[in-house]
Amino acid sequence: MKYFIFTIILTLPLTRVMCGKTNFVLVMTDDQGWGQTGYYNHPVLKTPNLDEMASNGLRFDQFYAGGPVCSPTRATVLTGRTHDRTGVFDHGYALRKQEKTLPQALKRAGYATGHFGKWHLCGLRGPGVPILKTDSHGPKAFGFEKWVSVTNFFDINPIMSRQGKIEEFKGDSSDIIVKEALKFMENETNNGKPFFCVIWYGTPHSPFMALDKDMKEFSNLDRNSQAHYAELKAMDRSVGTLREGLKEMKIDQNTLVWFTSDNGGLPKINPSTTGGLRDYKGSLYEGGIRVPAIIEWPYKVKKAKISKYPAGAVDIFPTITEIAKIPDSEFLKPLDGLSLIPLFTSELSRRNKPLIFSSRGRMAVIDNEWKIISQPKDKGRKIELFNLSSDPGESMNEFRPNHPQIIRLRKILLDARKSIQRSISGKDYSSGSVLPQPPRIFWTELTEYQKFFPQWKKRPEYKSRLSKF
């Protein structure tokens, strides 16, 4: 009997690394621009933990959010589909329950699933509030068993919801949700169960609020920029906490950590957020949709790589489901992303499936170095063509009607528009139609929240919205 016990203790760490299923951790910031990392030599922001991730894993230099604002990208991450297909047309739209999601698929495959932080897929607008247990479109509805979440963005000392129970926390929001996520991961690891964990920060979304200790480093900036960069400093610190926690649990080798942002950077922040790219959040130009991204997975990505392969949030679903050996029956088609597994071991530069963007009546197609943008103008459309390899700042529109790339890309765009319209009308679902959706409203309109107004009206994140009540 003594020999048997000794053997189990000796081999447990090896069992966690070599014999178990891969764990997945998806980390996403809120409004972090492409240029806002230390490894891109930002003039004031240092991100030593992201830099270490990048020096140990696969860094993407041409990675795209699912859309130019927050909720759409979250829908794309969970479905592998261009967000308009899912009914999440803009920030604050609810994700359709008819969609097939990544946590649902992984849960059925034996994974524990957890969500921590910003949700913003339940149809509620306004600063983040705890998600009610009765919310029909909260994390539980889409496959998350455990969650400590809020409806939208959140800052220091947040009020959050743990499976519907409201709790108050003290400290920086990034530190808080990473610590809560690590508790979830440790518990599931101790139970011998693989996990899928989503960490969606509220940082660095406005209003900009940070701890005094993080503000000091940026004291020469204007007040908003100072707090904005202080939030990012705290976020990077929490990434270090996450990575260290995985090592302490001896599961870092076979845990895939995927870091990215939900859309491009913000205007009126100094120094600039987008690293010289054109425009900002809300735009289909590069500054609005190109974002930082890193995959760290020591078991498979054994040496650091920098990839210029065009990839995006739309590829997260198919990549993870292929690793986890999820059957095609768990996908809702059309699936717009593709698996990035070949990049882990090979040098690829050409993508064989264009990236499609559809937002607010605008569309864009990125096919390797070429990008076409179609936007409403007067009673017609404004069409632009850019070569991103020679002009990443999109300063030179190469459009002319007979340009061979315009002819080719316009056909791809028009075909995509027809396909997306079919999805919007519900043709992808077995019913052939869309079920009723929650209204896109501010949470202040719901009677369930109104009982909290007296105790919340002095909180800085709610003060302006609740002052009229």
Order of alpha helices (4+ residues) and beta strands (2+ residues): alpha-beta-alpha-beta-alpha-alpha-beta-beta-beta-beta-beta-alpha-beta-alpha-alpha-beta-alpha-beta-beta-beta-alpha-alpha-beta-beta-beta-beta-alpha-beta-alpha-alpha-alpha
